[in-house]
């Protein structure tokens, strides 16, 4: 099925679109940095970024991008080079991102928390020539660089540039910052004589003529998947994919230059990159940058800066609704909040909307299609428990898990597949994995779910997470949703563990709310009231915290490995 051949009566969800959201859109055939510079021209005097109270206008941001493009070019970075960003959310990230793309190079966003081993793998896998990093990480990054030199790989990490968060902090925070964040001896030693990012920003902001770019074929970004299942894969995203997805995100919530979005989601993740940075910059809106997630800092930022929009993952919303001093903060500025990247328990959604009065729009996306592909309407019917309806020019189906070809009717569970103009070019240097993921133009997501009669989609779980116990299928999300309804439960995660009799048994890991108590029997008895017997956890383990990725997804793989090593 070609997207261009789709008519509204073929799509059951089309009647649920907000009136401002078209079923099909026109996307500029321009690289994303051209659209960024359009915002610079159109909104020159408006604030583009806010960082701990310091404001940067679009005009200032555009000038810094132009300076850095020339600085990178003068340093030897060329079109086609891979440049890694090892930075938290800060102005330097935004400036570096658009500068690298404008130069015709490829951005490789990296998680600052990656280990040396993980960094070395990605540096080698994607042939990273240069890296822009936070100074605190100099010891780690330069050690990786040494490893490459020792192996004769002089083309890798040929250039490294460092920056400090204090470089963009307002007074007096820029003076106090070094007292709080001290460099470890190794990082301090490795920084001696290293090149600083501010050198590039000091270069004259002359007009740069970008190289010719094929927006459909040329790589703009390589984002590495989280690596929760084996080694991470590099997802290749074109310039066009970035434009399409950012257009979807800003159109869905009618984002304009009057909006401001609180960006605490890591910009190195597809969700943060597209929703918090690209969509915001293309709208002429304001991005309020927080370098890390902390409930207290997040609440203070909402109270102080009054953002209209927020995007987060379920663990962030769980933390907010359970914060003991939530009542001290005014959250009334929020109009719309995205939630995605992991399943959201209905009870969490209900409590957040009651507490804040804002619309919480659960959605679904994956790095292989940049980020969001379905979302509940901003103004229309919002179905609790549903990931919503497909965005413009996106077609989704549910197919049988045996052949992957038979389309299933509403209500039947199968694998979700999709077509959209922002699907990845493929996995970098992995043709077999690419062929398995993209078949006849359809992206096979690996997520199991169903569509209802209205065209709203529901995720039941990942194929790999399904538990088969005594011949019955158990979807962990269903059990987790019940656990979240228990008054003492703050977080819950369910996995299958080996069982000699049943094959697998259901086990629940639970984090209790502060000053709340519960026994395992109480939890299982509560589940029996809401679930058929084979879905009730046979094992319950209480823990202080659940292992999570940098974006806040619970690492079920880590819990499985923990069980295997017991």
BATI-785574 format. One record per residue (C-alpha): residue in one letter; x, y, z. Coordinates in Angstrom, 2 decimals, always signed. Layout:
<a,<X,Y,Z>>
...
This chain:
<x,<+0.00,+0.00,+0.00>>
<x,<+1.51,+3.35,-1.01>>
<x,<+0.87,+6.24,+1.33>>
<x,<+0.00,+8.42,-1.66>>
<x,<-2.80,+6.02,-2.55>>
<x,<-4.43,+6.22,+0.86>>
<x,<-7.82,+7.90,+1.11>>
<x,<-9.56,+8.87,+4.37>>
<x,<-12.22,+6.15,+4.12>>
<x,<-9.48,+3.51,+4.10>>
<x,<-8.17,+4.60,+7.49>>
<x,<-10.45,+4.01,+10.48>>
<x,<-8.56,+6.58,+12.58>>
<x,<-8.85,+9.49,+10.14>>
<x,<-12.11,+10.81,+11.61>>
<x,<-10.43,+11.22,+15.01>>
<x,<-7.78,+13.70,+13.84>>
<x,<-7.95,+17.20,+15.31>>
<x,<-9.26,+19.61,+12.68>>
<x,<-5.87,+21.37,+12.53>>
<x,<-4.00,+18.13,+11.73>>
<x,<-4.09,+16.97,+8.09>>
<x,<-4.20,+13.32,+7.14>>
<x,<-1.39,+14.02,+4.68>>
<x,<+1.16,+16.80,+4.86>>
<x,<+3.61,+18.61,+2.60>>
<x,<+7.20,+18.32,+3.84>>
<x,<+9.89,+20.74,+2.69>>
<x,<+12.56,+18.92,+0.74>>
<x,<+15.23,+20.79,+2.67>>
<x,<+17.75,+19.62,+5.25>>
<x,<+16.70,+20.33,+8.82>>
<x,<+19.39,+22.98,+9.33>>
<x,<+17.84,+25.09,+6.54>>
<x,<+14.54,+25.08,+8.44>>
<x,<+16.40,+25.97,+11.63>>
<x,<+17.91,+29.01,+9.91>>
<x,<+14.46,+29.98,+8.64>>
<x,<+13.37,+30.16,+12.28>>
<x,<+16.44,+32.27,+13.02>>
<x,<+15.35,+34.74,+10.34>>
<x,<+11.65,+34.67,+11.26>>
<x,<+12.06,+34.83,+15.04>>
<x,<+15.40,+36.62,+15.46>>
<x,<+14.48,+38.50,+18.65>>
<x,<+12.60,+35.65,+20.33>>
<x,<+14.19,+33.45,+22.98>>
<x,<+15.25,+30.10,+21.52>>
<x,<+16.92,+28.50,+24.55>>
<x,<+16.75,+28.97,+28.30>>
<x,<+19.52,+27.37,+30.37>>
<x,<+19.31,+27.85,+34.15>>
<x,<+17.76,+31.26,+33.58>>
<x,<+20.13,+32.40,+30.83>>
<x,<+18.29,+33.23,+27.59>>
<x,<+19.67,+32.89,+24.07>>
<x,<+17.74,+34.44,+21.19>>
<x,<+17.32,+32.83,+17.81>>
<x,<+19.63,+35.47,+16.31>>
<x,<+22.37,+34.68,+18.86>>
<x,<+21.92,+30.95,+18.38>>
<x,<+22.11,+31.26,+14.60>>
<x,<+25.29,+33.33,+14.86>>
<x,<+26.90,+30.74,+17.15>>
<x,<+25.99,+27.95,+14.74>>
<x,<+27.59,+29.88,+11.85>>
<x,<+30.75,+30.47,+13.90>>
<x,<+31.03,+26.82,+14.82>>
<x,<+30.50,+25.63,+11.24>>
<x,<+33.51,+27.66,+10.19>>
<x,<+35.47,+26.57,+13.24>>
<x,<+34.86,+22.90,+12.47>>
<x,<+35.69,+23.41,+8.80>>
<x,<+38.94,+25.23,+9.66>>
<x,<+39.83,+22.39,+12.02>>
<x,<+39.61,+19.83,+9.23>>
<x,<+36.11,+18.36,+9.59>>
<x,<+34.69,+17.56,+6.17>>
<x,<+31.34,+16.56,+4.65>>
<x,<+30.61,+12.91,+5.33>>
<x,<+32.65,+12.77,+8.55>>
<x,<+31.03,+11.26,+11.63>>
<x,<+31.07,+13.60,+14.60>>
<x,<+30.02,+12.30,+18.01>>
<x,<+28.23,+14.42,+20.61>>
<x,<+28.96,+13.37,+24.18>>
<x,<+26.93,+16.06,+25.92>>
<x,<+23.93,+16.47,+28.22>>
<x,<+21.12,+18.91,+27.39>>
<x,<+22.84,+22.29,+27.08>>
<x,<+23.17,+25.08,+24.50>>
<x,<+26.42,+23.53,+23.25>>
<x,<+24.49,+20.44,+22.16>>
<x,<+22.02,+22.41,+20.04>>
<x,<+24.77,+24.56,+18.49>>
<x,<+26.96,+21.55,+17.71>>
<x,<+24.10,+19.51,+16.25>>
<x,<+23.03,+22.06,+13.64>>
<x,<+26.64,+23.04,+12.89>>
<x,<+27.66,+19.48,+12.10>>
<x,<+24.65,+18.97,+9.82>>
<x,<+25.26,+22.29,+8.10>>
<x,<+28.80,+21.19,+7.34>>
<x,<+27.45,+18.08,+5.60>>
<x,<+28.82,+15.77,+8.31>>
<x,<+26.83,+13.18,+10.27>>
<x,<+25.87,+13.56,+13.94>>
<x,<+26.38,+10.50,+16.16>>
<x,<+24.67,+11.26,+19.51>>
<x,<+26.17,+9.33,+22.42>>
<x,<+25.02,+8.74,+25.96>>
<x,<+27.41,+10.52,+28.37>>
<x,<+26.93,+7.60,+30.77>>
<x,<+28.32,+5.05,+28.30>>
<x,<+31.28,+3.04,+29.57>>
<x,<+34.67,+3.11,+27.83>>
<x,<+33.90,-0.30,+26.34>>
<x,<+30.57,+0.89,+24.93>>
<x,<+32.12,+4.06,+23.53>>
<x,<+34.94,+2.16,+21.89>>
<x,<+32.47,-0.17,+20.18>>
<x,<+30.43,+2.72,+18.74>>
<x,<+33.51,+4.74,+17.73>>
<x,<+34.79,+1.77,+15.74>>
<x,<+31.41,+0.68,+14.41>>
<x,<+30.52,+4.06,+12.91>>
<x,<+34.07,+5.31,+12.20>>
<x,<+33.80,+8.43,+14.32>>
<x,<+36.40,+10.98,+13.25>>
<x,<+35.70,+13.70,+15.79>>
<x,<+33.91,+14.15,+19.10>>
<x,<+32.54,+17.10,+21.04>>
<x,<+32.38,+16.26,+24.71>>
<x,<+31.70,+17.56,+28.19>>
<x,<+34.99,+18.26,+30.00>>
<x,<+34.01,+15.93,+32.85>>
<x,<+34.23,+13.02,+30.41>>
<x,<+37.71,+13.80,+29.09>>
<x,<+39.37,+10.95,+30.98>>
<x,<+36.99,+8.40,+29.51>>
<x,<+36.99,+9.74,+25.95>>
<x,<+40.76,+10.21,+25.74>>
<x,<+41.29,+6.66,+27.04>>
<x,<+39.11,+5.43,+24.15>>
<x,<+41.19,+7.58,+21.81>>
<x,<+44.37,+5.97,+23.17>>
<x,<+42.95,+2.51,+22.54>>
<x,<+42.33,+3.45,+18.92>>
<x,<+45.90,+4.78,+18.57>>
<x,<+47.36,+1.64,+20.10>>
<x,<+45.51,-0.38,+17.46>>
<x,<+46.73,+1.82,+14.60>>
<x,<+43.28,+3.36,+14.06>>
<x,<+44.50,+6.93,+13.70>>
<x,<+41.47,+7.92,+11.62>>
<x,<+39.23,+7.43,+14.67>>
<x,<+38.79,+10.31,+17.13>>
<x,<+41.32,+12.35,+15.19>>
<x,<+39.80,+15.47,+16.74>>
<x,<+38.31,+15.96,+20.20>>
<x,<+36.80,+19.21,+21.51>>
<x,<+35.71,+19.90,+25.09>>
<x,<+33.27,+22.24,+26.78>>
<x,<+32.08,+22.96,+30.30>>
<x,<+28.52,+23.61,+31.36>>
<x,<+29.73,+26.79,+33.07>>
<x,<+30.52,+28.27,+29.64>>
<x,<+26.79,+28.96,+29.17>>
<x,<+25.66,+29.44,+32.76>>
<x,<+24.54,+32.87,+33.96>>
<x,<+26.12,+34.72,+36.86>>
<x,<+26.69,+33.64,+39.60>>
<x,<+26.16,+29.99,+38.64>>
<x,<+29.12,+30.03,+36.25>>
<x,<+31.35,+31.00,+39.20>>
<x,<+29.83,+28.52,+41.63>>
<x,<+29.76,+25.62,+39.13>>
<x,<+33.47,+24.66,+39.45>>
<x,<+33.01,+24.41,+43.22>>
<x,<+30.24,+21.85,+42.76>>
<x,<+31.53,+19.93,+39.75>>
<x,<+35.19,+19.19,+40.23>>
<x,<+37.12,+17.45,+37.47>>
<x,<+38.61,+14.12,+38.49>>
<x,<+42.43,+14.02,+38.25>>
<x,<+42.43,+11.93,+35.06>>
<x,<+40.02,+14.26,+33.24>>
<x,<+41.98,+17.31,+34.41>>
<x,<+45.23,+15.80,+33.17>>
<x,<+43.78,+14.85,+29.78>>
<x,<+42.29,+18.32,+29.27>>
<x,<+45.68,+19.98,+29.50>>
<x,<+46.36,+21.20,+25.99>>
<x,<+43.09,+19.77,+24.61>>
<x,<+41.06,+21.88,+22.21>>
<x,<+38.12,+23.79,+23.64>>
<x,<+34.74,+24.23,+22.00>>
<x,<+34.81,+27.95,+22.79>>
<x,<+37.71,+28.26,+20.30>>
<x,<+35.34,+27.17,+17.54>>
<x,<+32.62,+29.54,+18.75>>
<x,<+35.09,+32.44,+18.63>>
<x,<+35.56,+32.03,+14.87>>
<x,<+34.02,+34.79,+12.74>>
<x,<+30.42,+33.94,+11.82>>
<x,<+30.92,+34.18,+8.07>>
<x,<+28.32,+32.84,+5.68>>
<x,<+28.92,+29.16,+4.94>>
<x,<+27.64,+27.51,+1.77>>
<x,<+26.55,+23.98,+2.71>>
<x,<+27.44,+21.12,+0.36>>
<x,<+24.74,+19.70,-1.86>>
<x,<+22.67,+17.25,+0.15>>
<x,<+20.29,+14.55,-1.05>>
<x,<+17.73,+14.81,+1.74>>
<x,<+16.28,+11.38,+0.99>>
<x,<+19.52,+9.41,+0.79>>
<x,<+22.19,+11.23,+2.81>>
<x,<+22.62,+10.35,+6.48>>
<x,<+22.04,+13.18,+8.92>>
<x,<+22.21,+11.18,+12.14>>
<x,<+23.24,+7.73,+13.33>>
<x,<+21.51,+6.98,+16.63>>
<x,<+22.51,+3.82,+18.44>>
<x,<+19.70,+1.81,+19.94>>
<x,<+19.84,+1.33,+23.68>>
<x,<+21.52,-2.04,+23.51>>
<x,<+18.96,-3.66,+25.82>>
<x,<+19.16,-6.76,+23.60>>
<x,<+22.81,-7.43,+22.71>>
<x,<+25.11,-4.92,+21.01>>
<x,<+23.55,-1.60,+19.97>>
<x,<+22.75,-1.03,+16.30>>
<x,<+23.31,+2.25,+14.50>>
<x,<+20.02,+3.56,+13.10>>
<x,<+20.68,+5.68,+10.00>>
<x,<+18.29,+8.62,+9.65>>
<x,<+18.10,+10.84,+6.60>>
<x,<+17.68,+14.62,+6.61>>
<x,<+14.18,+14.09,+5.22>>
<x,<+13.23,+11.72,+8.04>>
<x,<+14.20,+14.37,+10.60>>
<x,<+12.10,+17.02,+8.84>>
<x,<+9.08,+14.72,+8.52>>
<x,<+9.11,+13.62,+12.13>>
<x,<+9.65,+17.11,+13.54>>
<x,<+6.79,+18.32,+11.32>>
<x,<+4.55,+15.57,+12.71>>
<x,<+5.38,+16.43,+16.32>>
<x,<+4.87,+20.19,+16.04>>
<x,<+1.68,+19.84,+13.99>>
<x,<+0.11,+17.34,+16.39>>
<x,<+0.13,+19.79,+19.31>>
<x,<-0.21,+22.88,+17.11>>
<x,<+3.18,+24.11,+18.39>>
<x,<+3.92,+27.77,+17.60>>
<x,<+6.35,+30.52,+18.52>>
<x,<+4.12,+31.27,+21.51>>
<x,<+4.96,+27.92,+23.10>>
<x,<+7.77,+26.84,+25.37>>
<x,<+8.79,+23.24,+25.97>>
<x,<+10.65,+21.90,+28.97>>
<x,<+13.40,+19.65,+27.58>>
<x,<+14.66,+17.18,+30.14>>
<x,<+14.52,+14.17,+27.82>>
<x,<+18.09,+13.56,+26.61>>
<x,<+18.69,+15.20,+23.23>>
<x,<+20.91,+12.24,+22.33>>
<x,<+17.76,+10.08,+22.25>>
<x,<+15.38,+10.16,+19.27>>
<x,<+12.45,+11.30,+21.44>>
<x,<+14.38,+14.25,+22.87>>
<x,<+16.04,+15.13,+19.55>>
<x,<+12.84,+15.32,+17.52>>
<x,<+10.25,+16.57,+20.02>>
<x,<+12.34,+18.73,+22.36>>
<x,<+14.83,+20.17,+19.87>>
<x,<+13.91,+19.87,+16.19>>
<x,<+10.14,+20.40,+16.49>>
<x,<+10.68,+23.24,+18.95>>
<x,<+13.31,+25.02,+16.85>>
<x,<+11.27,+24.62,+13.65>>
<x,<+8.27,+26.16,+15.41>>
<x,<+10.16,+29.22,+16.62>>
<x,<+9.25,+28.08,+20.14>>
<x,<+11.38,+28.17,+23.26>>
<x,<+13.27,+25.16,+24.66>>
<x,<+14.00,+25.20,+28.39>>
<x,<+17.00,+22.90,+28.78>>
<x,<+17.66,+20.74,+31.85>>
<x,<+20.86,+18.65,+31.71>>
<x,<+19.52,+15.84,+33.88>>
<x,<+16.31,+14.50,+35.32>>
<x,<+15.63,+15.29,+38.94>>
<x,<+12.07,+15.60,+40.24>>
<x,<+12.83,+18.63,+42.41>>
<x,<+14.65,+20.49,+39.61>>
<x,<+11.91,+19.59,+37.14>>
<x,<+9.15,+20.91,+39.39>>
<x,<+11.12,+24.09,+40.07>>
<x,<+11.64,+24.64,+36.34>>
<x,<+7.92,+24.26,+35.56>>
<x,<+7.06,+26.61,+38.43>>
<x,<+9.66,+29.21,+37.40>>
<x,<+9.55,+29.19,+33.59>>
<x,<+5.87,+28.24,+32.98>>
<x,<+6.33,+25.93,+29.96>>
<x,<+3.24,+25.11,+27.94>>
<x,<+4.53,+21.72,+26.78>>
<x,<+6.46,+18.86,+28.31>>
<x,<+7.66,+15.49,+27.04>>
<x,<+8.68,+12.66,+29.33>>
<x,<+8.74,+8.94,+29.94>>
<x,<+6.50,+7.11,+32.44>>
<x,<+9.11,+7.02,+35.21>>
<x,<+9.23,+10.85,+35.15>>
<x,<+5.46,+11.13,+35.61>>
<x,<+5.58,+8.50,+38.35>>
<x,<+8.24,+10.52,+40.15>>
<x,<+6.26,+13.76,+39.83>>
<x,<+2.94,+12.46,+41.13>>
<x,<+4.68,+10.84,+44.09>>
<x,<+6.82,+13.84,+45.03>>
<x,<+6.14,+14.70,+48.65>>
<x,<+6.18,+18.47,+48.02>>
<x,<+4.24,+18.52,+44.75>>
<x,<+1.65,+20.89,+46.20>>
<x,<+4.24,+23.66,+46.57>>
<x,<+4.63,+24.06,+42.82>>
<x,<+2.38,+25.68,+40.23>>
<x,<+2.08,+23.40,+37.19>>
<x,<-0.92,+25.15,+35.66>>
<x,<+1.04,+26.49,+32.65>>
<x,<+1.18,+23.01,+31.12>>
<x,<-1.30,+22.49,+28.29>>
<x,<-0.02,+19.32,+26.72>>
<x,<+2.34,+16.59,+27.84>>
<x,<+3.76,+13.83,+25.68>>
<x,<+4.54,+10.47,+27.24>>
<x,<+6.21,+7.61,+25.40>>
<x,<+9.25,+5.30,+25.15>>
<x,<+7.68,+2.80,+27.58>>
<x,<+4.19,+1.64,+28.64>>
<x,<+2.22,+4.05,+30.82>>
<x,<+0.00,+2.59,+33.54>>
<x,<-3.55,+4.03,+33.33>>
<x,<-3.47,+4.85,+37.03>>
<x,<-0.41,+7.08,+36.53>>
<x,<-2.13,+8.95,+33.69>>
<x,<-5.29,+9.43,+35.75>>
<x,<-3.42,+10.80,+38.77>>
<x,<-1.22,+13.16,+36.72>>
<x,<-4.16,+14.71,+34.89>>
<x,<-6.07,+15.21,+38.14>>
<x,<-3.07,+16.84,+39.81>>
<x,<-2.08,+19.15,+36.95>>
<x,<-5.20,+19.64,+34.83>>
<x,<-3.13,+19.12,+31.67>>
<x,<-3.75,+16.74,+28.78>>
<x,<-1.42,+13.73,+28.95>>
<x,<-1.04,+12.28,+25.46>>
<x,<+0.33,+8.77,+25.45>>
<x,<+2.12,+7.86,+22.26>>
<x,<+4.41,+5.33,+20.70>>
<x,<+7.52,+5.51,+18.60>>
<x,<+10.83,+3.89,+17.88>>
<x,<+14.26,+5.09,+16.84>>
<x,<+13.91,+3.25,+13.53>>
<x,<+11.30,+5.89,+12.61>>
<x,<+13.02,+8.76,+14.50>>
<x,<+10.49,+8.78,+17.34>>
<x,<+6.69,+9.23,+17.70>>
<x,<+4.48,+7.38,+15.20>>
<x,<+1.20,+7.33,+17.10>>
<x,<-0.22,+9.73,+19.71>>
<x,<-3.58,+10.35,+21.29>>
<x,<-5.15,+13.52,+19.84>>
<x,<-4.33,+16.79,+21.57>>
<x,<-7.94,+18.00,+21.56>>
<x,<-9.94,+14.95,+20.51>>
<x,<-10.72,+11.53,+21.97>>
<x,<-8.00,+10.44,+24.37>>
<x,<-8.26,+6.75,+25.21>>
<x,<-6.53,+5.75,+28.43>>
<x,<-4.29,+2.75,+27.84>>
<x,<-4.05,+3.39,+24.11>>
<x,<-0.95,+4.67,+22.31>>
<x,<-3.32,+6.67,+20.11>>
<x,<-3.70,+6.89,+16.35>>
<x,<-1.08,+7.06,+13.58>>
<x,<+0.30,+10.46,+12.67>>
<x,<+0.00,+12.04,+9.22>>
<x,<+1.11,+9.87,+6.29>>
<x,<+1.64,+6.91,+8.61>>
<x,<-0.05,+3.58,+7.92>>
<x,<-0.12,+0.91,+10.62>>
<x,<-1.29,-2.69,+10.58>>
<x,<-1.43,-5.62,+12.94>>
<x,<-0.22,-8.85,+11.35>>
<x,<+0.00,-12.47,+12.48>>
<x,<+3.20,-13.44,+14.24>>
<x,<+3.67,-16.66,+12.29>>
<x,<+4.02,-15.28,+8.75>>
<x,<+4.01,-11.54,+9.35>>
<x,<+1.81,-11.13,+6.25>>
<x,<-1.77,-11.75,+7.28>>
<x,<-3.51,-8.56,+8.45>>
<x,<-5.56,-9.17,+11.58>>
<x,<-8.99,-7.66,+12.28>>
<x,<-9.65,-5.18,+15.11>>
<x,<-9.21,-6.68,+18.56>>
<x,<-6.78,-9.44,+17.57>>
<x,<-3.23,-9.32,+18.92>>
<x,<-0.30,-9.52,+16.54>>
<x,<+2.86,-7.67,+15.54>>
<x,<+2.53,-3.99,+14.68>>
<x,<+4.05,-2.94,+11.35>>
<x,<+4.09,+0.51,+9.78>>
<x,<+4.90,+2.62,+6.74>>
<x,<+5.92,+6.25,+7.04>>
<x,<+8.17,+8.69,+5.17>>
<x,<+10.47,+8.96,+8.19>>
<x,<+11.51,+5.31,+8.39>>
<x,<+15.25,+4.75,+8.77>>
<x,<+17.61,+4.16,+5.88>>
<x,<+18.65,+1.00,+7.71>>
<x,<+21.04,-0.23,+10.37>>
<x,<+24.60,+0.93,+9.74>>
<x,<+26.72,-1.86,+8.24>>
<x,<+24.05,-4.44,+9.11>>
<x,<+22.25,-5.45,+5.89>>
<x,<+20.79,-8.67,+7.32>>
<x,<+19.26,-6.93,+10.33>>
<x,<+17.96,-4.19,+8.04>>
<x,<+16.32,-6.73,+5.74>>
<x,<+14.66,-8.41,+8.73>>
<x,<+13.29,-5.10,+10.02>>
<x,<+12.14,-3.54,+6.73>>
<x,<+10.20,-5.87,+4.41>>
<x,<+8.44,-4.63,+1.28>>
<x,<+8.59,-1.09,+2.68>>
<x,<+7.00,-2.07,+6.01>>
<x,<+8.89,-1.59,+9.26>>
<x,<+8.36,-4.58,+11.55>>
<x,<+8.43,-3.09,+15.03>>
<x,<+8.70,-6.21,+17.20>>
<x,<+5.90,-4.79,+19.34>>
<x,<+2.73,-6.77,+19.92>>
<x,<-0.63,-5.06,+20.07>>
<x,<-4.04,-4.62,+18.52>>
<x,<-6.24,-1.98,+16.92>>
<x,<-9.77,-1.26,+18.07>>
<x,<-12.75,-0.48,+15.83>>
<x,<-11.95,+3.25,+15.89>>
<x,<-8.38,+2.76,+14.69>>
<x,<-6.76,+3.39,+18.08>>
<x,<-3.79,+1.14,+18.78>>
<x,<-2.89,-0.64,+21.99>>
<x,<+0.49,-2.15,+22.87>>
<x,<+0.42,-5.33,+24.91>>
<x,<+4.19,-5.92,+24.97>>
<x,<+7.39,-6.62,+23.10>>
<x,<+7.50,-10.02,+21.41>>
<x,<+10.60,-10.87,+23.42>>
<x,<+8.94,-9.89,+26.73>>
<x,<+5.90,-12.16,+26.44>>
<x,<+5.80,-14.84,+29.15>>
<x,<+4.58,-18.35,+28.34>>
<x,<+3.57,-20.07,+31.56>>
<x,<+1.96,-23.50,+31.48>>
<x,<+1.05,-22.96,+27.83>>
<x,<-0.68,-19.61,+28.47>>
<x,<+0.52,-16.26,+27.13>>
<x,<+1.02,-13.52,+29.71>>
<x,<+1.75,-9.95,+28.68>>
<x,<+3.77,-8.25,+31.45>>
<x,<+2.17,-4.87,+30.82>>
<x,<-1.26,-6.18,+31.82>>
<x,<+0.11,-7.40,+35.16>>
<x,<+2.08,-4.17,+35.68>>
<x,<-1.04,-2.07,+35.10>>
<x,<-2.76,-3.94,+37.92>>
<x,<+0.23,-3.59,+40.25>>
<x,<+0.24,+0.19,+39.74>>
<x,<-3.29,+0.29,+41.15>>
<x,<-2.06,-0.97,+44.53>>
<x,<-1.83,+2.04,+46.88>>
<x,<+1.66,+1.11,+48.12>>
<x,<+3.27,+0.52,+44.71>>
<x,<+5.31,+3.30,+43.11>>
<x,<+7.02,+1.29,+40.34>>
<x,<+6.57,-2.24,+39.05>>
<x,<+8.20,-4.46,+36.47>>
<x,<+7.20,-7.98,+35.48>>
<x,<+9.34,-10.62,+33.74>>
<x,<+9.27,-14.35,+33.15>>
<x,<+11.76,-16.53,+35.03>>
<x,<+12.65,-20.19,+34.50>>
<x,<+10.26,-22.69,+36.07>>
<x,<+10.78,-26.47,+35.82>>
<x,<+7.05,-27.19,+35.85>>
<x,<+5.49,-24.30,+33.91>>
<x,<+8.39,-23.39,+31.64>>
<x,<+8.22,-19.81,+32.89>>
<x,<+6.76,-18.21,+36.00>>
<x,<+5.61,-14.63,+36.44>>
<x,<+7.82,-12.55,+38.72>>
<x,<+7.16,-8.98,+39.84>>
<x,<+9.82,-6.48,+40.97>>
<x,<+8.31,-3.69,+43.04>>
<x,<+9.46,-0.33,+44.39>>
<x,<+7.22,+0.83,+47.22>>
<x,<+6.19,+4.42,+47.85>>
<x,<+7.91,+6.26,+50.67>>
<x,<+6.51,+5.40,+54.08>>
<x,<+4.38,+2.61,+52.58>>
<x,<+4.66,-1.09,+53.42>>
<x,<+3.41,-4.26,+51.78>>
<x,<+4.10,-7.97,+51.96>>
<x,<+4.42,-10.34,+49.02>>
<x,<+1.19,-12.15,+49.96>>
<x,<-0.67,-8.84,+50.00>>
<x,<+0.54,-8.08,+46.47>>
<x,<-0.41,-11.49,+45.08>>
<x,<-3.82,-11.42,+46.78>>
<x,<-4.45,-7.99,+45.25>>
<x,<-3.55,-9.35,+41.80>>
<x,<-5.92,-12.31,+42.24>>
<x,<-8.78,-9.84,+42.53>>
<x,<-8.02,-8.45,+39.06>>
<x,<-6.31,-11.22,+37.08>>
<x,<-6.94,-14.82,+36.09>>
<x,<-4.80,-17.22,+38.17>>
<x,<-2.07,-17.93,+35.59>>
<x,<-1.28,-14.17,+35.29>>
<x,<-0.82,-13.65,+39.03>>
<x,<+2.88,-13.27,+39.99>>
<x,<+4.23,-16.37,+41.68>>
<x,<+7.27,-14.46,+42.87>>
<x,<+7.45,-10.92,+44.26>>
<x,<+10.68,-9.08,+45.02>>
<x,<+10.85,-5.66,+46.64>>
<x,<+13.73,-3.41,+45.66>>
<x,<+14.95,+0.13,+46.27>>
<x,<+15.10,+0.99,+42.56>>
<x,<+14.70,-0.60,+39.14>>
<x,<+17.57,-0.59,+36.64>>
<x,<+16.91,+1.97,+33.89>>
<x,<+18.36,+3.32,+30.66>>
<x,<+19.45,+6.96,+30.41>>
<x,<+16.00,+7.96,+29.18>>
<x,<+14.22,+6.18,+32.03>>
<x,<+13.16,+2.89,+30.44>>
<x,<+13.22,-0.06,+32.82>>
<x,<+15.94,-2.53,+31.77>>
<x,<+14.15,-5.85,+31.83>>
<x,<+17.25,-7.45,+30.35>>
<x,<+19.22,-6.54,+33.49>>
<x,<+16.55,-8.12,+35.68>>
<x,<+16.58,-11.30,+33.58>>
<x,<+20.37,-11.50,+33.83>>
<x,<+20.12,-10.99,+37.57>>
<x,<+17.75,-13.96,+37.80>>
<x,<+19.97,-16.14,+35.61>>
<x,<+22.94,-15.50,+37.89>>
<x,<+21.10,-16.34,+41.11>>
